[in-house]
Amino acid sequence: MTLLKNGAVVDDPWVYQAANAATPPDAPVIVTLDDWQHQHRSLRGRNTPLGIRLRSDQPPSLIADDLGLFGVVALEFPQFKDGRGFSYARSLRQRHNYQGEIRATGNILRDQFMYLDRCGVNAVEVEDASTAQAWLEAMGEFSVWMQPAADVRKSALQLRNTTQGIGASRRRFESTPQTPKSDADEVAAAAAKVRSFSQTYGHLTAQNLLAAMIKTEFSGRIAVVSSFGTEAAILLHMVANVDPSTPVVLLDTGKLFGETLTYRDRLIDQLGLTDVRSVQPDPARIADLDPAGALWKSNPDLCCQIRKVEPLGPALDSFDMWITGRKRYQGKRRAVLPVIESSNGRIKVNPLASWSRDVIDDYFRDYDLPHHPLEHDGYQSVGCMPCTDRARPGEDPRAGRWRGQDKDECGIHETPAGQSLTSSEL
């Protein structure tokens, strides 16, 4: 079997334990539910990671109390029309808050990739390398979600209904006859671009993808949006190597750490960036909605809206593409982050989407890049000062952001248009 995980063919360290085997192998092992029920005492004593395999008639509730012991849950799909595996994946992610690997195995069609993705499956077993290539191609061919699922991204039907409604409203209030390009046409054009770029450039490394976008496809019409946070130096270093005059947008909310602004200045000097733009919120909006500067405490979503989301729109008006440094390993909604997507009529590229923390650490070391001053003090992810805390050992890297609140994103990547069209990453 060949394993696809996070959009790439990877080495699979896990092995399946033979039925009723007395002694599991030394490698990380995936056992059946029956074996777990009969051998759980001896299996708990193993020194190597443990996973479990569930048939389509074995719901996750059967292992709910033991889920924390398993690094992998493998869901069997006995036939492509048996949809229980999708429901099990959603149950694992939503009801049981399972954070480990969920893999699909068995009779699955490549057309089902996007729904597997949306239900929380992040690895798929396929027969061989040629089948894997077909799946990789499928990830670039499909750019609209067909079925609704657990996340907030709209399905094709919802998107069509929404855009038709917007177009109708616009036409009702037009005072003179016009034939503007419809919202549906814009959506279709964006989807076509995403598919085309995914197929043409999706296999490239992060550095080569940036070069293609900055130099070839969007010369003079592309910008980087950077928080100048703990990992920002990598993306900015790559961009500077392609073209140091590429515009870089920093949303200076008025609540940033002083260390972040110092770090910004240091990276500008060290990397030779020549067009870094610090974009600030509208003073009138701040005076109207946050005169005391404490909105972050009473209504953090609105605070982010007026300090980040609203200023970003005008800052990107002159660009057709923007680049972000988001990564899947940062968890939660970023776990299924595509490399190429569409947002508000612009193409958005996340070249580091598949990078792990180890790869990031290696890059900092190999290129002798400076770290954010707060990183050594326990801050793994840095945003605005009032809403950023240190991450505790073993926590998600972004656990310190908006701690204690039901919030994990500022909103600039969470608008409906930003979620509507994505290519699955390649």
C-alpha positions as a Markdown table, in Angstrom:
| # | Residue | x | y | z |
|---|---|---|---|---|
| 1 | Met | 0.0 | 0.0 | 0.0 |
| 2 | Thr | 1.0 | 3.6 | -0.6 |
| 3 | Leu | 0.1 | 6.4 | 1.9 |
| 4 | Leu | -1.1 | 9.8 | 0.9 |
| 5 | Lys | -1.0 | 12.3 | 3.8 |
| 6 | Asn | -1.5 | 16.1 | 3.7 |
| 7 | Gly | -1.3 | 16.0 | -0.1 |
| 8 | Ala | 1.9 | 14.1 | -0.6 |
| 9 | Val | 3.1 | 10.5 | -0.8 |
| 10 | Val | 4.9 | 9.7 | 2.5 |
| 11 | Asp | 6.7 | 6.8 | 4.1 |
| 12 | Asp | 4.3 | 4.9 | 6.3 |
| 13 | Pro | 5.9 | 3.8 | 9.6 |
| 14 | Trp | 2.8 | 2.0 | 10.7 |
| 15 | Val | 2.1 | -1.7 | 10.2 |
| 16 | Tyr | -1.0 | -3.7 | 10.6 |
| 17 | Gln | -0.9 | -6.4 | 13.2 |
| 18 | Ala | -1.8 | -9.8 | 11.8 |
| 19 | Ala | -5.0 | -11.2 | 13.1 |
| 20 | Asn | -4.6 | -12.8 | 16.6 |
| 21 | Ala | -0.9 | -12.3 | 16.5 |
| 22 | Ala | 0.6 | -13.1 | 19.9 |
| 23 | Thr | 3.4 | -10.5 | 19.7 |
| 24 | Pro | 3.1 | -7.2 | 17.9 |
| 25 | Pro | 6.0 | -6.0 | 15.8 |
| 26 | Asp | 8.5 | -3.4 | 17.2 |
| 27 | Ala | 7.3 | -0.8 | 14.7 |
| 28 | Pro | 4.2 | 1.4 | 15.4 |
| 29 | Val | 1.3 | -1.0 | 15.0 |
| 30 | Ile | -2.3 | -0.7 | 14.1 |
| 31 | Val | -4.5 | -3.4 | 15.7 |
| 32 | Thr | -8.1 | -4.4 | 15.1 |
| 33 | Leu | -10.8 | -3.6 | 17.6 |
| 34 | Asp | -11.2 | -7.3 | 18.3 |
| 35 | Asp | -7.5 | -7.6 | 19.2 |
| 36 | Trp | -7.7 | -4.5 | 21.3 |
| 37 | Gln | -10.6 | -5.8 | 23.3 |
| 38 | His | -8.8 | -9.1 | 23.9 |
| 39 | Gln | -5.2 | -7.9 | 24.3 |
| 40 | His | -5.6 | -4.4 | 25.7 |
| 41 | Arg | -3.5 | -5.1 | 28.8 |
| 42 | Ser | -0.5 | -6.3 | 26.9 |
| 43 | Leu | -0.9 | -3.7 | 24.2 |
| 44 | Arg | -1.0 | -0.9 | 26.7 |
| 45 | Gly | 2.4 | -2.0 | 27.9 |
| 46 | Arg | 4.1 | -1.6 | 24.5 |
| 47 | Asn | 6.9 | 1.0 | 24.2 |
| 48 | Thr | 6.0 | 1.9 | 20.6 |
| 49 | Pro | 3.0 | 3.9 | 19.2 |
| 50 | Leu | -0.4 | 2.2 | 18.9 |
| 51 | Gly | -3.2 | 2.7 | 16.3 |
| 52 | Ile | -6.6 | 1.0 | 15.8 |
| 53 | Arg | -8.6 | -0.1 | 12.8 |
| 54 | Leu | -12.4 | 0.2 | 12.8 |
| 55 | Arg | -14.7 | -1.7 | 10.4 |
| 56 | Ser | -17.7 | 0.2 | 9.0 |
| 57 | Asp | -19.9 | -1.4 | 11.6 |
| 58 | Gln | -17.7 | -0.4 | 14.5 |
| 59 | Pro | -18.4 | 3.2 | 15.5 |
| 60 | Pro | -15.8 | 5.3 | 17.3 |
| 61 | Ser | -18.0 | 5.3 | 20.5 |
| 62 | Leu | -16.7 | 1.8 | 21.1 |
| 63 | Ile | -13.2 | 3.2 | 21.8 |
| 64 | Ala | -14.1 | 6.7 | 23.1 |
| 65 | Asp | -12.5 | 6.1 | 26.5 |
| 66 | Asp | -9.3 | 4.9 | 25.0 |
| 67 | Leu | -8.9 | 7.4 | 22.0 |
| 68 | Gly | -6.0 | 9.1 | 23.7 |
| 69 | Leu | -3.9 | 6.0 | 23.4 |
| 70 | Phe | -4.1 | 5.8 | 19.6 |
| 71 | Gly | -1.9 | 7.8 | 17.3 |
| 72 | Val | -3.9 | 6.6 | 14.2 |
| 73 | Val | -7.5 | 5.6 | 13.7 |
| 74 | Ala | -7.8 | 3.7 | 10.4 |
| 75 | Leu | -11.4 | 3.6 | 9.0 |
| 76 | Glu | -12.3 | 0.8 | 6.6 |
| 77 | Phe | -14.5 | 1.5 | 3.6 |
| 78 | Pro | -15.7 | -1.9 | 2.4 |
| 79 | Gln | -17.3 | -0.4 | -0.7 |
| 80 | Phe | -17.4 | 3.1 | -2.1 |
| 81 | Lys | -21.2 | 3.5 | -1.4 |
| 82 | Asp | -20.8 | 2.7 | 2.3 |
| 83 | Gly | -20.7 | 6.2 | 3.8 |
| 84 | Arg | -20.3 | 5.3 | 7.5 |
| 85 | Gly | -16.6 | 6.0 | 7.4 |
| 86 | Phe | -17.3 | 9.7 | 6.6 |
| 87 | Ser | -19.7 | 9.9 | 9.6 |
| 88 | Tyr | -17.1 | 8.2 | 11.8 |
| 89 | Ala | -14.4 | 10.6 | 10.8 |
| 90 | Arg | -16.7 | 13.6 | 11.6 |
| 91 | Ser | -17.6 | 12.0 | 14.9 |
| 92 | Leu | -14.0 | 11.5 | 15.9 |
| 93 | Arg | -13.1 | 15.1 | 15.1 |
| 94 | Gln | -16.3 | 16.8 | 16.4 |
| 95 | Arg | -17.8 | 14.7 | 19.2 |
| 96 | His | -14.6 | 13.1 | 20.5 |
| 97 | Asn | -12.1 | 15.9 | 19.7 |
| 98 | Tyr | -9.6 | 13.4 | 18.3 |
| 99 | Gln | -6.4 | 15.1 | 17.2 |
| 100 | Gly | -4.4 | 12.2 | 15.8 |
| 101 | Glu | -4.2 | 10.8 | 12.3 |
| 102 | Ile | -7.4 | 9.5 | 10.7 |
| 103 | Arg | -6.7 | 7.4 | 7.6 |
| 104 | Ala | -9.1 | 5.9 | 5.1 |
| 105 | Thr | -8.5 | 2.4 | 3.8 |
| 106 | Gly | -10.4 | 0.1 | 1.5 |
| 107 | Asn | -12.7 | 0.9 | -1.5 |
| 108 | Ile | -12.5 | 4.6 | -1.9 |
| 109 | Leu | -12.8 | 6.7 | -5.1 |
| 110 | Arg | -10.5 | 9.6 | -5.8 |
| 111 | Asp | -13.6 | 11.7 | -6.4 |
| 112 | Gln | -14.3 | 11.4 | -2.7 |
| 113 | Phe | -11.1 | 13.0 | -1.7 |
| 114 | Met | -12.5 | 16.4 | -0.9 |
| 115 | Tyr | -15.3 | 15.1 | 1.3 |
| 116 | Leu | -12.8 | 12.9 | 3.1 |
| 117 | Asp | -10.8 | 16.0 | 3.7 |
| 118 | Arg | -13.7 | 18.0 | 5.0 |
| 119 | Cys | -14.8 | 15.2 | 7.4 |
| 120 | Gly | -11.4 | 15.1 | 9.0 |
| 121 | Val | -9.5 | 12.4 | 7.2 |
| 122 | Asn | -5.9 | 13.4 | 6.7 |
| 123 | Ala | -4.4 | 10.2 | 5.2 |
| 124 | Val | -5.5 | 7.8 | 2.5 |
| 125 | Glu | -4.2 | 4.4 | 1.7 |
| 126 | Val | -4.0 | 3.7 | -2.1 |
| 127 | Glu | -2.9 | 0.6 | -4.0 |
| 128 | Asp | 0.4 | 1.8 | -5.6 |
| 129 | Ala | 2.4 | 4.7 | -6.9 |
| 130 | Ser | 0.3 | 5.0 | -10.1 |
| 131 | Thr | -2.9 | 5.2 | -8.1 |
| 132 | Ala | -1.3 | 7.8 | -5.9 |
| 133 | Gln | -0.6 | 9.9 | -8.9 |
| 134 | Ala | -4.2 | 9.8 | -10.0 |
| 135 | Trp | -5.2 | 11.0 | -6.5 |
| 136 | Leu | -2.7 | 13.8 | -6.6 |
| 137 | Glu | -4.2 | 14.9 | -9.9 |
| 138 | Ala | -7.7 | 14.8 | -8.4 |
| 139 | Met | -6.6 | 17.1 | -5.7 |
| 140 | Gly | -5.9 | 19.7 | -8.3 |
| 141 | Glu | -9.0 | 19.0 | -10.4 |
| 142 | Phe | -11.7 | 19.6 | -7.8 |
| 143 | Ser | -12.0 | 23.1 | -6.5 |
| 144 | Val | -15.6 | 23.4 | -5.3 |
| 145 | Trp | -17.0 | 21.5 | -2.3 |
| 146 | Met | -20.0 | 19.5 | -3.5 |
| 147 | Gln | -21.4 | 18.3 | -0.2 |
| 148 | Pro | -21.9 | 20.3 | 3.0 |
| 149 | Ala | -19.8 | 19.1 | 5.9 |
| 150 | Ala | -18.6 | 19.9 | 9.4 |
| 151 | Asp | -16.5 | 23.0 | 8.5 |
| 152 | Val | -17.6 | 26.5 | 7.5 |
| 153 | Arg | -16.7 | 26.3 | 3.8 |
| 154 | Lys | -19.7 | 26.6 | 1.5 |
| 155 | Ser | -20.7 | 23.8 | -0.8 |
| 156 | Ala | -21.3 | 24.3 | -4.5 |
| 157 | Leu | -25.0 | 24.5 | -4.1 |
| 158 | Gln | -24.8 | 27.0 | -1.3 |
| 159 | Leu | -22.3 | 29.1 | -3.3 |
| 160 | Arg | -24.6 | 29.1 | -6.4 |
| 161 | Asn | -27.6 | 30.1 | -4.4 |
| 162 | Thr | -25.7 | 32.9 | -2.6 |
| 163 | Thr | -24.2 | 34.3 | -5.8 |
| 164 | Gln | -27.5 | 34.2 | -7.7 |
| 165 | Gly | -29.1 | 36.0 | -4.8 |
| 166 | Ile | -26.5 | 38.7 | -4.8 |
| 167 | Gly | -26.6 | 39.1 | -8.5 |
| 168 | Ala | -30.4 | 39.5 | -8.4 |
| 169 | Ser | -30.3 | 42.1 | -5.7 |
| 170 | Arg | -27.8 | 44.1 | -7.6 |
| 171 | Arg | -29.8 | 44.0 | -10.8 |
| 172 | Arg | -33.0 | 45.2 | -8.9 |
| 173 | Phe | -31.3 | 48.3 | -7.6 |
| 174 | Glu | -29.4 | 49.3 | -10.8 |
| 175 | Ser | -30.8 | 52.6 | -12.1 |
| 176 | Thr | -29.6 | 52.1 | -15.7 |
| 177 | Pro | -29.4 | 48.9 | -17.7 |
| 178 | Gln | -26.0 | 47.3 | -17.4 |
| 179 | Thr | -24.4 | 43.9 | -18.2 |
| 180 | Pro | -21.8 | 43.5 | -15.4 |
| 181 | Lys | -19.9 | 40.4 | -15.0 |
| 182 | Ser | -22.1 | 38.3 | -12.6 |
| 183 | Asp | -20.9 | 37.0 | -9.3 |
| 184 | Ala | -21.4 | 33.4 | -10.6 |
| 185 | Asp | -19.0 | 34.2 | -13.5 |
| 186 | Glu | -16.4 | 35.6 | -11.1 |
| 187 | Val | -16.7 | 32.5 | -9.0 |
| 188 | Ala | -16.3 | 30.2 | -12.0 |
| 189 | Ala | -13.3 | 32.2 | -13.2 |
| 190 | Ala | -11.7 | 32.0 | -9.8 |
| 191 | Ala | -12.3 | 28.3 | -9.7 |
| 192 | Ala | -10.7 | 27.8 | -13.1 |
| 193 | Lys | -7.6 | 29.8 | -12.1 |
| 194 | Val | -7.3 | 27.8 | -8.9 |
| 195 | Arg | -7.5 | 24.5 | -10.9 |
| 196 | Ser | -5.1 | 25.7 | -13.5 |
| 197 | Phe | -2.5 | 27.0 | -11.1 |
| 198 | Ser | -2.8 | 23.8 | -8.9 |
| 199 | Gln | -2.1 | 21.6 | -11.9 |
| 200 | Thr | 0.7 | 23.7 | -13.3 |
| 201 | Tyr | 2.5 | 24.7 | -10.1 |
| 202 | Gly | 1.2 | 22.5 | -7.4 |
| 203 | His | 4.1 | 20.1 | -7.5 |
| 204 | Leu | 6.7 | 22.9 | -6.9 |
| 205 | Thr | 8.7 | 23.5 | -3.8 |
| 206 | Ala | 7.7 | 26.6 | -1.8 |
| 207 | Gln | 10.6 | 28.6 | -3.1 |
| 208 | Asn | 9.9 | 27.7 | -6.8 |
| 209 | Leu | 6.2 | 28.3 | -6.3 |
| 210 | Leu | 6.9 | 31.8 | -5.0 |
| 211 | Ala | 9.2 | 32.5 | -7.9 |
| 212 | Ala | 6.6 | 31.4 | -10.4 |
| 213 | Met | 3.9 | 33.6 | -8.8 |
| 214 | Ile | 6.0 | 36.7 | -8.2 |
| 215 | Lys | 8.0 | 36.7 | -11.4 |
| 216 | Thr | 5.8 | 35.0 | -14.0 |
| 217 | Glu | 2.1 | 35.0 | -13.2 |
| 218 | Phe | 1.5 | 38.1 | -11.0 |
| 219 | Ser | 4.5 | 40.4 | -11.5 |
| 220 | Gly | 3.7 | 43.7 | -9.9 |
| 221 | Arg | 0.3 | 42.5 | -8.8 |
| 222 | Ile | 1.2 | 40.3 | -5.8 |
| 223 | Ala | 1.8 | 41.0 | -2.1 |
| 224 | Val | 2.7 | 39.2 | 1.1 |
| 225 | Val | 0.6 | 39.6 | 4.2 |
| 226 | Ser | 2.8 | 39.0 | 7.2 |
| 227 | Ser | 2.3 | 39.3 | 11.0 |
| 228 | Phe | 6.1 | 39.3 | 11.5 |
| 229 | Gly | 5.4 | 36.6 | 14.1 |
| 230 | Thr | 7.6 | 33.7 | 15.2 |
| 231 | Glu | 7.8 | 31.9 | 11.8 |
| 232 | Ala | 7.5 | 34.9 | 9.5 |
| 233 | Ala | 11.2 | 35.1 | 8.7 |
| 234 | Ile | 11.1 | 32.0 | 6.5 |
| 235 | Leu | 8.5 | 33.2 | 4.1 |
| 236 | Leu | 10.0 | 36.7 | 4.0 |
| 237 | His | 13.5 | 35.2 | 3.4 |
| 238 | Met | 12.2 | 33.2 | 0.4 |
| 239 | Val | 10.3 | 36.2 | -1.0 |
| 240 | Ala | 13.4 | 38.5 | -0.6 |
| 241 | Asn | 15.4 | 35.9 | -2.6 |
| 242 | Val | 13.0 | 36.1 | -5.4 |
| 243 | Asp | 12.4 | 39.9 | -5.4 |
| 244 | Pro | 13.1 | 42.0 | -2.3 |
| 245 | Ser | 10.8 | 44.8 | -3.7 |
| 246 | Thr | 7.7 | 42.6 | -3.4 |
| 247 | Pro | 5.2 | 44.5 | -1.2 |
| 248 | Val | 4.8 | 43.1 | 2.3 |
| 249 | Val | 1.7 | 44.2 | 4.3 |
| 250 | Leu | 1.8 | 44.2 | 8.1 |
| 251 | Leu | -1.5 | 44.9 | 9.9 |
| 252 | Asp | -0.4 | 47.2 | 12.6 |
| 253 | Thr | -3.4 | 47.1 | 14.9 |
| 254 | Gly | -2.1 | 49.4 | 17.5 |
| 255 | Lys | -2.0 | 46.5 | 19.9 |
| 256 | Leu | 1.1 | 44.7 | 18.7 |
| 257 | Phe | 4.0 | 43.9 | 21.0 |
| 258 | Gly | 6.9 | 46.3 | 20.8 |
| 259 | Glu | 9.1 | 43.3 | 20.2 |
| 260 | Thr | 7.2 | 42.6 | 17.0 |
| 261 | Leu | 7.8 | 46.0 | 15.6 |
| 262 | Thr | 11.5 | 45.7 | 16.6 |
| 263 | Tyr | 11.6 | 42.3 | 14.8 |
| 264 | Arg | 10.0 | 43.8 | 11.8 |
| 265 | Asp | 12.7 | 46.4 | 11.5 |
| 266 | Arg | 15.4 | 43.8 | 12.0 |
| 267 | Leu | 14.1 | 41.6 | 9.3 |
| 268 | Ile | 13.7 | 44.5 | 6.9 |
| 269 | Asp | 17.4 | 45.4 | 7.3 |
| 270 | Gln | 18.7 | 41.8 | 7.3 |
| 271 | Leu | 16.6 | 40.6 | 4.3 |
| 272 | Gly | 16.8 | 43.8 | 2.3 |
| 273 | Leu | 13.0 | 44.2 | 2.0 |
| 274 | Thr | 12.3 | 47.5 | 0.3 |
| 275 | Asp | 8.5 | 47.8 | 0.4 |
| 276 | Val | 7.1 | 46.9 | 3.8 |
| 277 | Arg | 3.7 | 48.6 | 4.5 |
| 278 | Ser | 2.4 | 49.0 | 8.0 |
| 279 | Val | -1.3 | 49.3 | 7.6 |
| 280 | Gln | -3.3 | 50.8 | 10.5 |
| 281 | Pro | -7.0 | 50.8 | 11.3 |
| 282 | Asp | -9.3 | 53.7 | 10.5 |
| 283 | Pro | -9.0 | 56.2 | 13.5 |
| 284 | Ala | -12.7 | 57.1 | 13.1 |
| 285 | Arg | -13.7 | 53.5 | 13.5 |
| 286 | Ile | -11.5 | 53.1 | 16.6 |
| 287 | Ala | -12.9 | 56.3 | 18.1 |
| 288 | Asp | -16.4 | 55.2 | 17.4 |
| 289 | Leu | -16.2 | 51.5 | 18.5 |
| 290 | Asp | -13.2 | 51.3 | 20.8 |
| 291 | Pro | -12.5 | 54.7 | 22.4 |
| 292 | Ala | -11.2 | 53.1 | 25.6 |
| 293 | Gly | -9.0 | 50.5 | 23.8 |
| 294 | Ala | -10.7 | 47.6 | 25.6 |
| 295 | Leu | -12.8 | 46.2 | 22.9 |
| 296 | Trp | -10.5 | 43.2 | 22.7 |
| 297 | Lys | -11.9 | 42.1 | 26.1 |
| 298 | Ser | -15.6 | 42.6 | 25.6 |
| 299 | Asn | -15.9 | 41.7 | 21.9 |
| 300 | Pro | -12.7 | 40.3 | 20.4 |
| 301 | Asp | -14.3 | 39.4 | 17.0 |
| 302 | Leu | -15.3 | 43.1 | 16.5 |
| 303 | Cys | -11.9 | 44.2 | 17.6 |
| 304 | Cys | -10.2 | 42.0 | 15.0 |
| 305 | Gln | -12.8 | 43.2 | 12.5 |
| 306 | Ile | -12.0 | 46.9 | 12.8 |
| 307 | Arg | -8.3 | 46.5 | 13.4 |
| 308 | Lys | -7.4 | 43.7 | 10.9 |
| 309 | Val | -10.2 | 42.6 | 8.5 |
| 310 | Glu | -11.4 | 46.1 | 7.5 |
| 311 | Pro | -7.9 | 47.6 | 6.9 |
| 312 | Leu | -6.7 | 44.6 | 4.9 |
| 313 | Gly | -9.3 | 45.2 | 2.1 |
| 314 | Pro | -8.1 | 48.5 | 0.9 |
| 315 | Ala | -4.4 | 47.4 | 1.4 |
| 316 | Leu | -5.0 | 44.6 | -1.2 |
| 317 | Asp | -7.0 | 46.7 | -3.6 |
| 318 | Ser | -4.1 | 47.0 | -6.1 |
| 319 | Phe | -3.2 | 43.3 | -6.0 |
| 320 | Asp | -4.6 | 40.2 | -7.7 |
| 321 | Met | -2.8 | 37.7 | -5.5 |
| 322 | Trp | -1.6 | 37.5 | -1.9 |
| 323 | Ile | 0.7 | 35.2 | -0.1 |
| 324 | Thr | 0.4 | 33.9 | 3.5 |
| 325 | Gly | 2.6 | 31.9 | 5.8 |
| 326 | Arg | -0.1 | 29.7 | 7.3 |
| 327 | Lys | 0.7 | 26.0 | 7.9 |
| 328 | Arg | -1.4 | 22.9 | 8.5 |
| 329 | Tyr | 0.5 | 21.8 | 11.5 |
| 330 | Gln | -0.8 | 24.9 | 13.3 |
| 331 | Gly | -4.0 | 22.9 | 13.8 |
| 332 | Lys | -7.8 | 23.4 | 13.9 |
| 333 | Arg | -9.1 | 24.9 | 10.8 |
| 334 | Arg | -5.6 | 25.1 | 9.3 |
| 335 | Ala | -5.3 | 21.3 | 9.4 |
| 336 | Val | -6.8 | 21.0 | 5.8 |
| 337 | Leu | -5.2 | 24.2 | 4.5 |
| 338 | Pro | -4.8 | 24.1 | 0.7 |
| 339 | Val | -1.7 | 25.5 | -1.1 |
| 340 | Ile | -3.7 | 27.5 | -3.6 |
| 341 | Glu | -7.1 | 29.0 | -3.0 |
| 342 | Ser | -9.4 | 31.9 | -4.0 |
| 343 | Ser | -10.4 | 34.7 | -1.7 |
| 344 | Asn | -12.6 | 37.7 | -2.6 |
| 345 | Gly | -11.7 | 37.3 | -6.3 |
| 346 | Arg | -8.0 | 37.1 | -5.7 |
| 347 | Ile | -5.8 | 34.0 | -5.7 |
| 348 | Lys | -4.2 | 33.3 | -2.4 |
| 349 | Val | -1.2 | 31.1 | -2.0 |
| 350 | Asn | 0.0 | 29.3 | 1.1 |
| 351 | Pro | 3.4 | 28.0 | 0.0 |
| 352 | Leu | 4.4 | 26.6 | 3.5 |
| 353 | Ala | 1.1 | 24.8 | 4.1 |
| 354 | Ser | 2.7 | 21.3 | 4.3 |
| 355 | Trp | 5.8 | 22.4 | 6.4 |
| 356 | Ser | 6.2 | 20.8 | 9.8 |
| 357 | Arg | 7.8 | 22.3 | 12.9 |
| 358 | Asp | 11.0 | 20.3 | 12.3 |
| 359 | Val | 11.4 | 21.6 | 8.8 |
| 360 | Ile | 10.8 | 25.1 | 10.1 |
| 361 | Asp | 13.5 | 24.7 | 12.7 |
| 362 | Asp | 15.9 | 23.3 | 10.1 |
| 363 | Tyr | 15.3 | 26.3 | 7.9 |
| 364 | Phe | 16.0 | 28.8 | 10.6 |
| 365 | Arg | 19.2 | 27.0 | 11.4 |
| 366 | Asp | 20.4 | 26.5 | 7.9 |
| 367 | Tyr | 19.9 | 30.2 | 6.9 |
| 368 | Asp | 20.8 | 31.6 | 10.3 |
| 369 | Leu | 17.6 | 33.6 | 10.5 |
| 370 | Pro | 16.8 | 35.6 | 13.7 |
| 371 | His | 14.0 | 34.4 | 15.9 |
| 372 | His | 11.2 | 36.6 | 17.2 |
| 373 | Pro | 12.4 | 38.1 | 20.6 |
| 374 | Leu | 9.4 | 36.6 | 22.4 |
| 375 | Glu | 9.8 | 33.0 | 21.2 |
| 376 | His | 12.5 | 32.3 | 23.7 |
| 377 | Asp | 10.1 | 33.4 | 26.4 |
| 378 | Gly | 7.6 | 30.7 | 25.5 |
| 379 | Tyr | 5.4 | 32.5 | 22.9 |
| 380 | Gln | 5.0 | 30.0 | 20.0 |
| 381 | Ser | 2.5 | 32.2 | 18.1 |
| 382 | Val | 2.5 | 36.0 | 18.5 |
| 383 | Gly | -0.4 | 38.4 | 17.7 |
| 384 | Cys | -1.8 | 41.4 | 19.5 |
| 385 | Met | -0.4 | 41.9 | 23.0 |
| 386 | Pro | -3.7 | 41.6 | 25.0 |
| 387 | Cys | -4.8 | 38.4 | 23.2 |
| 388 | Thr | -1.5 | 36.5 | 23.2 |
| 389 | Asp | -0.3 | 34.2 | 25.9 |
| 390 | Arg | 2.5 | 31.7 | 26.2 |
| 391 | Ala | 1.7 | 28.2 | 24.9 |
| 392 | Arg | 2.2 | 25.5 | 27.6 |
| 393 | Pro | 4.3 | 22.4 | 26.9 |
| 394 | Gly | 2.4 | 20.0 | 24.6 |
| 395 | Glu | -0.2 | 22.5 | 23.6 |
| 396 | Asp | -1.2 | 23.4 | 20.1 |
| 397 | Pro | 1.2 | 26.2 | 18.8 |
| 398 | Arg | -1.6 | 28.7 | 18.7 |
| 399 | Ala | -3.1 | 27.7 | 22.0 |
| 400 | Gly | -1.9 | 31.0 | 23.5 |
| 401 | Arg | -4.0 | 33.1 | 21.1 |
| 402 | Trp | -7.3 | 34.3 | 22.5 |
| 403 | Arg | -6.9 | 31.8 | 25.4 |
| 404 | Gly | -10.1 | 30.9 | 27.2 |
| 405 | Gln | -12.3 | 32.1 | 24.3 |
| 406 | Asp | -14.1 | 30.2 | 21.5 |
| 407 | Lys | -11.8 | 31.9 | 18.9 |
| 408 | Asp | -8.8 | 30.8 | 17.0 |
| 409 | Glu | -8.5 | 33.1 | 14.0 |
| 410 | Cys | -8.5 | 36.9 | 13.6 |
| 411 | Gly | -10.9 | 36.7 | 10.7 |
| 412 | Ile | -8.9 | 37.8 | 7.7 |
| 413 | His | -8.9 | 34.2 | 6.4 |
| 414 | Glu | -12.4 | 33.4 | 7.5 |
| 415 | Thr | -14.7 | 35.5 | 5.3 |
| 416 | Pro | -17.2 | 33.5 | 3.2 |
| 417 | Ala | -15.5 | 34.5 | 0.0 |
| 418 | Gly | -12.2 | 33.3 | 1.4 |
| 419 | Gln | -13.7 | 29.9 | 2.2 |
| 420 | Ser | -15.8 | 29.3 | -0.9 |
| 421 | Leu | -13.3 | 28.1 | -3.4 |
| 422 | Thr | -10.2 | 26.1 | -2.7 |
| 423 | Ser | -8.0 | 23.7 | -4.5 |
| 424 | Ser | -7.0 | 20.8 | -2.4 |
| 425 | Glu | -3.3 | 21.1 | -2.0 |
| 426 | Leu | -0.9 | 19.2 | -4.1 |
